């Protein structure tokens, strides 16, 4: 069976690339329901953007962060993250792109999406 992206969780935003210290904007985001589910995303950047950043899953209710990808190279422009870093718990999450290894400095975040127990 082919893996299909969930169209309800696709985002396209105008990139806010005028921010002085980061300049990374999430421009596309798909929740792909497979076993296990994974998240595909794309971002835009400019010459002042950091060379790398970290991707996290943030639980919307508890604000806990789970590292999805420790090192994401800005020049790649796209990546995917499996939900294996999450505890086997359903809930509402966001994908958050932050300063390398520092979840308190957000560059961009996705819209909210639900992870169900059947996604693991």
Secondary structure, DSSP 8 states (H G I E B T S, - for coil): ----EEGGG----------SS---EEEEEEEE-SSS-EEEEEEE--TTS-SEEEEEEEETTT--EEEEEEEEEGGG-EEEEEGGGS-S--EEEEEEEEETTEEEEEEEE---EEE-GGG-
